């Protein structure tokens, strides 16, 4: 099923691509997006924790010594009467500079951070709310983001935990796969017969690390159990244009 996961989980890391690019690394910092980029992203199923594709960080960077000014420019570029865009400032990691959220709640969300006088795009209009994707949450000040994604009508459920690394990219660290059916033949793909006998419970869970392939499942499970105990908040905009601009210009 790892093959199935890679088919079912190539969009978290395609989605982990940098802003303004369809398949570049999320480590890339991005130029301030155009108004056209506020159009809802194409539907993706969050399906892969593979490493993000190669691209230089410099291609996606906005240089600015003031995060408020940099964020204000991004917000202004998204302003459109045709898109119900909302905004927010949240604290994903441990520093005192907030991350900027831009999105259309229930449809897509973008996320920006400011490090070393540069603005990085961590999420570029990542779609959710369809195709089994429950959306994106974060544990404030813990530098842990979570995404849950269902496949085969919930018979398989993927739990992905991401973090912002030192290079300014958002990358999957650990993930698990819940098998919610009796996988008799062990292929990790539910057949009609196996679905008919499913009892609405998790039969097995497999654990994976994207940062250390030599870790045991037992050690990965300990970390995921710790992460799952955090309190999470939804990554979505809660403020309108005027409210966020007041925060960024005062």
Backbone bond lengths (Angstrom), bond angles and torsions (degrees), N, CA, C in turn:
res aa  C-N    CA-C-N  psi(-1)  N-CA   C-N-CA  omega(-1)  CA-C   N-CA-C  phi
1 X - - - 1.425 - - 1.491 112.12 -
2 X 1.326 115.37 -15.51 1.433 113.20 177.38 1.509 108.45 -55.24
3 X 1.372 116.98 -34.46 1.460 118.82 176.18 1.519 110.32 -61.78
4 X 1.330 115.12 -40.79 1.475 118.82 178.44 1.515 110.77 -63.47
5 X 1.333 115.40 -38.35 1.473 117.83 179.20 1.515 110.39 -63.46
6 X 1.344 114.20 -41.74 1.457 117.03 -177.88 1.517 110.04 -66.75
7 X 1.365 116.57 -30.20 1.459 118.38 173.50 1.514 109.53 -75.02
8 X 1.332 113.95 -39.46 1.447 118.94 -174.11 1.491 113.00 -86.40
9 X 1.394 122.51 -24.83 1.475 123.98 -175.06 1.485 108.60 -114.42
10 X 2.050 135.10 21.18 1.464 135.11 179.27 1.464 105.03 -80.88
11 X 1.364 122.73 -5.58 1.461 118.12 176.69 1.483 112.39 -89.35
12 X 1.743 127.90 -29.15 1.488 117.38 176.83 1.500 106.50 -56.91
13 X 1.401 118.95 -39.40 1.449 116.27 -174.12 1.513 111.84 -85.50
14 X 1.327 118.26 -25.40 1.461 117.02 166.84 1.513 108.11 -67.17
15 X 1.319 115.24 -39.15 1.449 118.59 175.00 1.512 110.84 -69.32
16 X 1.331 116.17 -23.43 1.454 119.04 176.28 1.515 109.79 -77.36
17 X 1.319 117.16 16.28 1.447 119.87 177.80 1.510 110.52 -81.35
18 X 1.329 116.99 155.54 1.459 121.69 -174.92 1.499 112.44 -70.47
19 X 1.358 116.40 160.53 1.443 121.84 -177.90 1.505 110.61 -62.54
20 X 1.336 114.04 144.05 1.441 119.41 176.58 1.512 113.27 78.66
21 X 1.321 117.02 9.60 1.470 119.62 -179.06 1.500 109.03 -141.34
22 X 1.315 117.08 141.03 1.456 119.53 -176.27 1.506 113.38 -81.75
23 X 1.322 119.00 -20.32 1.457 119.27 -177.61 1.519 112.40 -147.85
24 X 1.312 117.49 30.00 1.450 119.68 179.14 1.501 110.56 -99.37
25 X 1.340 116.59 167.65 1.456 120.88 -174.01 1.507 112.11 -69.26
26 X 1.342 116.89 144.19 1.452 120.65 176.55 1.498 111.15 -69.51
27 X 1.302 117.18 -10.73 1.448 120.43 177.03 1.504 109.58 -70.15
28 X 1.321 117.01 -17.43 1.440 119.44 -177.07 1.502 109.76 -71.01
29 X 1.321 115.44 135.04 1.434 118.59 171.09 1.497 106.43 -86.15
30 X 1.330 118.12 155.54 1.450 117.15 -169.53 1.507 112.15 -125.38
31 X 1.309 115.24 152.72 1.444 120.00 171.68 1.514 108.41 -66.11
32 X 1.342 115.93 155.27 1.455 119.54 179.20 1.508 108.58 -57.06
33 X 1.348 118.30 126.65 1.456 121.12 -173.85 1.516 112.34 -70.34
34 X 1.309 115.94 156.40 1.454 120.71 176.41 1.513 109.83 -82.02
35 X 1.343 115.62 166.04 1.466 119.82 179.03 1.516 110.06 -60.39
36 X 1.358 116.12 -34.18 1.456 118.68 -179.71 1.517 111.96 -60.32
37 X 1.331 116.87 -26.68 1.460 119.24 -177.27 1.507 112.30 -72.62
38 X 1.329 117.62 -5.23 1.457 119.60 178.02 1.520 111.83 -82.03
39 X 1.324 118.46 -7.32 1.447 119.53 176.76 1.519 109.10 -63.02
40 X 1.324 116.32 143.36 1.467 119.45 -176.60 1.511 110.87 -55.54
41 X 1.332 115.19 137.78 1.464 120.33 -178.89 1.517 109.74 -70.82
42 X 1.322 115.69 157.24 1.454 119.98 175.44 1.513 109.32 -62.15
43 X 1.330 116.67 152.04 1.462 120.34 -178.52 1.519 109.71 -66.29
44 X 1.321 114.24 130.15 1.456 120.54 174.73 1.508 107.37 -122.60
45 X 1.317 117.93 144.65 1.451 119.40 163.69 1.511 105.45 -94.74
46 X 1.332 117.05 132.39 1.456 119.38 -176.45 1.496 106.47 -75.16
47 X 1.297 116.67 102.60 1.441 118.08 -165.09 1.494 116.85 -127.21
48 X 1.305 123.47 0.02 1.453 116.59 -177.79 1.494 112.33 -146.27
49 X 1.308 115.39 139.42 1.446 120.47 172.88 1.517 110.22 -107.12
50 X 1.336 117.73 19.62 1.458 120.08 174.74 1.519 109.80 -60.98
51 X 1.315 117.02 156.48 1.461 121.13 178.24 1.511 109.02 -59.97
52 X 1.355 115.99 145.24 1.453 120.64 -179.18 1.518 109.51 -64.90
53 X 1.327 116.37 150.52 1.450 119.92 -178.51 1.512 111.14 -69.27
54 X 1.346 115.34 159.77 1.444 120.33 -170.19 1.518 111.21 -76.70
55 X 1.353 115.69 133.71 1.456 123.75 171.12 1.499 107.00 -164.61
56 X 1.300 117.00 155.97 1.460 119.22 -178.08 1.505 110.55 -80.68
57 X 1.342 115.76 144.93 1.455 121.13 178.40 1.516 110.51 -62.18
58 X 1.327 115.76 -36.48 1.446 119.19 -173.92 1.526 112.79 -62.53
59 X 1.321 117.96 -26.75 1.453 120.88 -177.46 1.517 112.23 -65.19
60 X 1.306 117.68 -19.56 1.452 120.39 -170.93 1.521 112.27 -124.27
61 X 1.325 117.48 32.54 1.451 121.09 -172.86 1.520 112.15 -113.06
62 X 1.310 115.87 140.42 1.457 121.69 172.32 1.513 106.82 -111.77
63 X 1.311 117.28 115.76 1.455 120.35 -178.46 1.528 109.65 -87.65
64 X 1.315 115.35 128.82 1.452 120.71 179.34 1.518 107.89 -166.31
65 X 1.318 117.43 134.23 1.456 120.20 -177.07 1.529 112.23 -85.58
66 X 1.314 118.30 -2.66 1.461 122.17 -178.66 1.521 108.04 -127.98
67 X 1.343 117.40 112.03 1.464 119.12 -176.46 1.516 111.96 -62.59
68 X 1.331 117.67 -33.93 1.464 119.45 -179.55 1.528 110.82 -64.05
69 X 1.325 116.08 -43.29 1.462 119.48 179.05 1.519 110.45 -65.06
70 X 1.329 116.51 -43.43 1.469 120.54 179.95 1.522 111.04 -62.12
71 X 1.332 116.79 -46.01 1.461 120.46 179.61 1.521 111.26 -65.37
72 X 1.333 117.26 -38.39 1.465 120.35 179.72 1.525 110.76 -61.23
73 X 1.337 117.07 -38.52 1.454 120.39 178.66 1.528 110.78 -64.74
74 X 1.333 116.13 -38.88 1.462 119.77 178.33 1.524 110.01 -66.16
75 X 1.322 116.83 -45.94 1.467 120.33 179.74 1.523 110.61 -59.56
76 X 1.321 116.81 -44.33 1.460 120.53 179.99 1.524 111.49 -61.33
77 X 1.318 116.47 -35.47 1.464 119.71 -179.15 1.525 112.12 -69.66
78 X 1.346 117.14 -22.79 1.458 121.10 179.83 1.525 112.36 -90.71
79 X 1.315 118.14 -10.76 1.469 120.97 -174.91 1.523 109.95 -63.45
80 X 1.319 115.65 121.76 1.459 120.93 -179.50 1.518 109.35 -157.01
81 X 1.310 116.37 135.65 1.466 120.63 177.96 1.523 111.29 -71.93
82 X 1.333 116.57 -15.44 1.459 120.33 -176.18 1.524 112.86 -89.55
83 X 1.325 117.70 -12.07 1.462 120.79 -177.18 1.522 109.84 -124.01
84 X 1.328 118.35 125.86 1.474 121.15 179.06 1.525 111.37 -76.40
85 X 1.322 116.09 61.81 1.461 120.83 -175.41 1.522 111.25 -77.17
86 X 1.322 115.82 140.46 1.459 121.68 176.34 1.521 108.90 -128.60
87 X 1.337 115.96 166.83 1.457 120.94 -168.92 1.530 110.20 -140.60
88 X 1.335 114.91 165.77 1.461 119.43 174.31 1.521 109.09 -167.60
89 X 1.324 115.68 161.37 1.452 123.09 170.87 1.520 107.12 -116.95
90 X 1.328 117.01 125.16 1.457 121.16 -178.16 1.530 108.90 -131.38
91 X 1.322 116.19 164.42 1.462 120.89 -179.79 1.523 109.00 -115.33
92 X 1.322 115.49 96.92 1.459 121.07 -177.56 1.515 111.16 -80.41
93 X 1.337 117.04 -50.60 1.459 119.87 -177.47 1.524 111.22 -103.79
94 X 1.329 115.74 -166.63 1.459 120.04 -167.51 1.521 114.05 -84.01
95 X 1.332 118.76 -12.25 1.462 118.57 -175.95 1.530 111.40 -79.25
96 X 1.340 115.67 177.46 1.464 121.22 -175.18 1.516 113.12 -96.95
97 X 1.326 117.18 7.76 1.461 120.69 176.28 1.523 108.38 -99.16
98 X 1.313 118.65 122.15 1.468 119.97 -176.64 1.525 112.00 -73.72
99 X 1.323 114.94 162.00 1.455 121.40 170.49 1.535 108.23 -94.37
100 X 1.316 115.96 150.42 1.465 121.87 179.93 1.525 110.25 -99.08
101 X 1.323 115.65 128.46 1.462 122.01 175.77 1.531 108.75 -105.24
102 X 1.311 115.94 133.41 1.470 122.54 172.98 1.519 106.49 -132.02
103 X 1.329 117.37 132.43 1.455 116.30 -179.79 1.514 114.55 -173.73
104 X 1.299 113.56 174.57 1.459 123.47 172.11 1.519 105.66 -117.28
105 X 1.348 117.65 97.47 1.470 120.96 -171.29 1.524 113.24 -50.47
106 X 1.317 114.85 131.09 1.450 121.31 -179.41 1.515 113.91 90.98
107 X 1.346 116.37 -8.11 1.463 119.91 -176.57 1.531 113.19 -126.21
108 X 1.340 117.79 -53.21 1.454 120.03 -179.00 1.524 109.66 -156.63
109 X 1.342 114.23 162.02 1.462 119.47 179.61 1.527 109.38 -150.13
110 X 1.327 115.66 142.84 1.463 122.92 172.89 1.524 108.33 -119.42
111 X 1.335 115.76 152.94 1.462 120.69 -178.04 1.524 109.18 -139.67
112 X 1.347 115.87 134.06 1.460 121.99 -179.33 1.527 109.73 -126.54
113 X 1.337 114.98 146.92 1.462 120.18 174.26 1.523 109.11 -127.32
114 X 1.325 115.69 163.76 1.465 121.86 -179.15 1.515 108.61 -127.95
115 X 1.347 116.19 114.42 1.466 121.48 -178.27 1.524 109.21 -136.79
116 X 1.320 116.09 135.30 1.466 120.57 173.24 1.526 111.88 51.27
117 X 1.321 115.68 45.99 1.462 123.01 177.69 1.521 113.53 64.27
118 X 1.337 116.86 24.29 1.453 120.98 177.75 1.524 109.56 -134.35
119 X 1.317 115.57 145.27 1.457 121.45 176.63 1.523 109.40 -100.62
120 X 1.334 116.28 128.33 1.459 121.78 179.80 1.531 109.96 -113.08
121 X 1.304 115.00 138.89 1.465 119.96 173.22 1.521 107.87 -91.57
122 X 1.320 116.31 116.64 1.467 121.95 -179.11 1.521 112.16 -92.01
123 X 1.321 116.54 -35.68 1.461 122.14 -179.92 1.527 107.46 -135.94
124 X 1.305 117.04 128.48 1.457 121.84 -177.09 1.524 109.92 -114.28
125 X 1.317 115.74 93.53 1.464 122.10 178.63 1.526 111.83 48.71
126 X 1.319 115.48 52.75 1.459 120.18 177.32 1.522 109.07 -70.95
127 X 1.309 115.47 121.82 1.459 120.71 -177.84 1.527 110.96 -78.40
128 X 1.320 115.82 151.00 1.463 120.92 176.13 1.519 108.64 -159.70
129 X 1.320 116.30 177.00 1.455 120.45 -179.96 1.516 113.41 89.62
130 X 1.340 117.23 -0.42 1.463 122.17 177.77 1.515 108.04 -148.01
131 X 1.336 115.82 168.07 1.466 121.71 177.20 1.529 112.21 58.74
132 X 1.323 117.47 29.10 1.457 121.12 176.75 1.504 115.57 83.75
133 X 1.338 117.57 -0.50 1.467 121.45 -178.06 1.515 110.22 -87.00
134 X 1.328 116.83 115.69 1.465 121.27 -175.00 1.517 113.63 -82.26
135 X 1.332 117.68 -9.11 1.458 120.47 -178.26 1.520 111.33 110.23
136 X 1.332 115.70 -171.69 1.456 121.94 -172.73 1.519 109.92 -125.88
137 X 1.325 115.52 134.84 1.456 120.95 179.49 1.526 108.73 -128.80
138 X 1.326 115.35 166.47 1.469 119.81 179.27 1.518 109.55 -142.46
139 X 1.324 115.56 152.83 1.459 122.31 174.26 1.529 106.74 -98.09
140 X 1.331 118.56 109.88 1.464 120.73 -174.37 1.526 112.90 -52.26
141 X 1.335 114.83 130.11 1.460 124.40 176.21 1.538 114.05 65.79
142 X 1.328 117.91 9.45 1.470 121.10 -179.47 1.532 112.25 -102.21
143 X 1.325 116.96 -11.95 1.455 122.08 -175.05 1.527 111.56 57.25
144 X 1.309 115.54 44.62 1.457 121.83 175.52 1.527 108.27 -133.84
145 X 1.325 116.10 124.97 1.455 121.96 174.79 1.516 108.56 -116.34
146 X 1.319 115.93 149.63 1.467 120.70 -175.61 1.520 110.76 -129.07
147 X 1.315 114.85 142.85 1.459 121.32 170.44 1.515 109.50 -136.00
148 X 1.321 116.47 134.12 1.453 122.00 173.78 1.511 109.85 -111.23
149 X 1.326 116.45 136.64 1.452 120.55 -176.36 1.523 110.64 -142.51
150 X 1.327 116.11 126.02 1.464 121.41 -177.86 1.517 110.94 -97.21
151 X 1.311 115.48 146.28 1.460 121.97 175.15 1.524 108.16 -133.06
152 X 1.320 115.52 156.60 1.466 120.56 -178.29 1.531 110.84 51.39
153 X 1.342 114.80 48.99 1.470 121.50 177.37 1.527 112.12 56.23
154 X 1.326 115.90 33.70 1.462 120.30 177.37 1.505 114.58 92.69
155 X 1.324 117.86 -0.65 1.462 120.13 178.68 1.522 111.16 -67.22
156 X 1.326 115.62 -27.32 1.456 121.59 172.94 1.522 107.28 -126.97
157 X 1.324 116.28 135.25 1.466 120.07 -178.49 1.520 109.14 -131.89
158 X 1.332 114.67 127.74 1.455 121.56 -179.06 1.518 110.73 -102.60
159 X 1.311 116.92 133.42 1.460 123.92 177.06 1.522 108.28 -117.58
160 X 1.324 117.30 112.00 1.462 121.37 -176.51 1.523 110.41 -112.51
161 X 1.335 115.66 133.66 1.465 121.87 178.88 1.529 108.18 -117.40
162 X 1.319 115.75 124.30 1.455 122.46 -175.25 1.521 110.48 -119.70
163 X 1.333 115.90 162.30 1.462 120.77 175.77 1.526 109.22 -151.22
164 X 1.337 115.31 161.28 1.463 121.31 176.43 1.522 107.34 -88.09
165 X 1.313 117.39 120.90 1.458 119.30 -178.19 1.526 111.42 -90.63
166 X 1.322 116.41 179.17 1.460 121.12 -175.81 1.520 112.71 -65.10
167 X 1.317 116.77 -20.73 1.456 119.96 178.58 1.511 113.83 -84.88
168 X 1.347 116.39 2.94 1.459 120.26 179.06 1.504 113.79 80.20
169 X 1.344 117.26 22.37 1.457 119.50 177.27 1.518 110.71 -112.87
170 X 1.315 114.90 150.95 1.461 121.83 173.87 1.518 107.87 -94.41
171 X 1.317 116.60 119.25 1.460 120.19 -174.79 1.527 110.01 -137.31
172 X 1.321 115.50 149.64 1.457 120.73 176.81 1.521 109.89 -72.01
173 X 1.319 116.00 130.13 1.464 121.49 177.51 1.526 110.90 -97.67
174 X 1.332 115.42 -49.33 1.468 120.94 -176.75 1.524 108.76 -140.83
175 X 1.321 115.39 152.78 1.461 119.30 173.92 1.517 110.22 -151.91
176 X 1.306 113.93 157.38 1.461 119.15 178.08 1.519 109.09 -133.47
177 X 1.318 114.86 159.57 1.454 121.43 179.75 1.522 108.95 -128.72
178 X 1.318 116.31 117.89 1.464 121.96 176.75 1.525 108.91 -90.95
179 X 1.306 116.56 126.48 1.461 121.95 176.41 1.527 107.52 -101.33
180 X 1.319 115.25 107.03 1.465 121.14 -172.66 1.522 112.64 -100.50
181 X 1.330 115.77 38.39 1.463 121.62 175.47 1.525 107.23 -155.34
182 X 1.298 117.04 162.42 1.456 121.88 179.95 1.528 108.56 -80.42
183 X 1.324 115.32 98.12 1.468 121.19 -175.11 1.525 109.42 -79.59
184 X 1.309 116.19 79.52 1.459 122.46 -172.65 1.525 111.80 -61.01
185 X 1.338 116.90 -44.36 1.468 119.34 -176.47 1.525 113.04 -89.82
186 X 1.332 117.42 -2.08 1.453 121.15 173.58 1.511 116.05 72.05
187 X 1.352 118.06 17.17 1.463 119.16 -177.63 1.533 112.42 -92.93
188 X 1.326 116.89 -1.47 1.462 123.37 177.42 1.526 112.35 62.17
189 X 1.319 116.52 23.90 1.459 123.10 174.00 1.525 107.11 -127.77
190 X 1.334 117.81 119.83 1.469 118.81 -175.59 1.527 112.77 -72.65
191 X 1.322 115.49 125.25 1.467 120.66 173.17 1.530 108.21 -86.60
192 X 1.323 116.18 169.28 1.463 119.49 178.73 1.524 110.43 -59.98
193 X 1.323 115.92 -40.57 1.459 119.80 -179.11 1.534 110.62 -65.57
194 X 1.316 116.60 -41.57 1.470 120.05 -179.50 1.526 110.89 -67.29
195 X 1.331 116.91 -36.43 1.461 119.96 178.20 1.518 111.19 -66.99
196 X 1.312 116.59 -35.31 1.465 120.40 -179.72 1.519 111.99 -65.02
197 X 1.329 116.38 -28.15 1.465 119.58 -178.05 1.534 112.54 -97.14
198 X 1.331 116.92 -0.04 1.470 119.94 179.64 1.515 110.13 -63.66
199 X 1.312 116.40 140.12 1.459 121.59 -176.18 1.525 112.61 -110.14
200 X 1.322 117.09 16.88 1.456 120.10 177.79 1.518 113.16 71.71
201 X 1.311 117.52 31.13 1.456 121.37 178.13 1.518 110.05 -136.34
202 X 1.323 116.30 166.80 1.452 121.40 178.76 1.521 109.52 -86.97
203 X 1.321 116.29 119.70 1.456 121.51 -179.06 1.526 112.00 -86.48
204 X 1.335 116.16 -30.54 1.456 119.27 -177.70 1.524 108.63 -159.64
205 X 1.331 116.85 153.02 1.461 122.44 174.49 1.517 108.37 -133.94
206 X 1.319 115.52 132.44 1.460 121.29 178.16 1.528 108.65 -112.15
207 X 1.331 116.23 145.87 1.456 121.82 -173.40 1.530 110.52 -123.07
208 X 1.354 115.05 140.01 1.455 120.50 -176.40 1.531 110.61 -138.11
209 X 1.328 115.37 150.05 1.461 121.82 174.89 1.520 108.79 -120.45
210 X 1.316 115.92 134.66 1.464 120.51 176.20 1.522 111.58 -97.78
211 X 1.320 118.22 -4.37 1.464 120.39 -178.09 1.523 112.15 -110.76
212 X 1.318 116.87 -13.84 1.462 120.47 177.22 1.529 107.99 -152.83
213 X 1.318 115.49 98.10 1.454 120.63 -175.89 1.530 112.73 -68.79
214 X 1.326 116.21 -13.53 1.461 119.98 -178.48 1.526 113.19 -89.89
215 X 1.325 117.40 -4.34 1.462 119.98 179.82 1.524 110.76 -66.63
216 X 1.299 115.53 143.54 1.467 120.23 175.99 1.521 109.52 -77.87
217 X 1.326 115.82 156.17 1.459 119.78 177.32 1.534 110.64 -60.57
218 X 1.320 115.75 -34.28 1.464 119.42 179.54 1.525 111.08 -62.22
219 X 1.341 117.00 -43.98 1.465 120.27 179.74 1.531 111.12 -69.27
220 X 1.330 116.65 -38.41 1.472 119.58 177.82 1.518 109.96 -63.99
221 X 1.334 116.26 -41.51 1.462 120.37 179.94 1.526 110.81 -60.07
222 X 1.319 117.93 -38.99 1.457 120.76 179.74 1.528 110.82 -60.96
223 X 1.335 115.67 -42.94 1.460 119.55 179.95 1.530 110.66 -67.94
224 X 1.320 116.75 -44.70 1.462 120.09 179.66 1.521 111.00 -63.72
225 X 1.320 117.43 -38.51 1.471 120.09 176.26 1.522 110.82 -61.58
226 X 1.340 116.24 -38.52 1.464 120.14 177.69 1.530 110.22 -66.04
227 X 1.328 116.07 -45.07 1.466 119.97 179.54 1.529 111.41 -62.79
228 X 1.316 116.59 -41.81 1.465 119.89 -175.87 1.522 111.89 -67.75
229 X 1.334 117.07 -17.98 1.460 120.61 179.24 1.538 112.28 -82.44
230 X 1.341 117.43 -11.20 1.456 120.01 178.10 1.528 110.51 -67.18
231 X 1.319 115.11 158.71 1.465 120.49 172.41 1.526 108.40 -90.43
232 X 1.323 115.98 129.09 1.456 121.33 -174.48 1.528 111.10 -114.80
233 X 1.324 114.56 150.57 1.456 121.95 175.16 1.522 108.84 -125.22
234 X 1.327 115.67 148.01 1.456 120.54 -178.88 1.529 110.79 -68.06
235 X 1.317 116.08 139.60 1.455 120.69 173.83 1.523 107.29 -90.94
236 X 1.299 115.83 99.84 1.457 121.67 179.07 1.525 108.50 -160.11
237 X 1.301 116.57 153.18 1.449 119.85 179.37 1.519 112.73 -71.40
238 X 1.328 116.53 139.62 1.463 121.33 177.38 1.529 111.91 -122.89
239 X 1.339 117.02 -2.42 1.454 120.73 -176.60 1.528 110.60 -121.47
240 X 1.335 115.40 151.23 1.452 118.63 175.73 1.523 110.13 -87.23
241 X 1.312 115.21 179.35 1.459 121.10 -175.01 1.528 112.00 -58.53
242 X 1.322 116.99 -47.45 1.467 119.99 -176.49 1.524 111.81 -63.71
243 X 1.332 117.15 -39.88 1.464 120.88 -178.56 1.517 111.36 -65.68
244 X 1.329 117.21 -45.52 1.462 119.29 -177.29 1.528 110.47 -70.32
245 X 1.329 117.63 -35.66 1.446 119.95 179.79 1.531 110.82 -68.52
246 X 1.324 117.32 -32.20 1.465 119.85 176.27 1.531 110.43 -63.15
247 X 1.336 116.56 -39.63 1.469 119.79 178.22 1.530 111.69 -68.21
248 X 1.309 116.19 -35.01 1.460 120.03 -173.86 1.523 114.24 -86.52
249 X 1.291 116.90 -13.41 1.471 119.83 -178.12 1.514 113.14 -112.05
250 X 1.323 117.20 2.21 1.482 120.43 177.83 1.522 110.75 -112.37
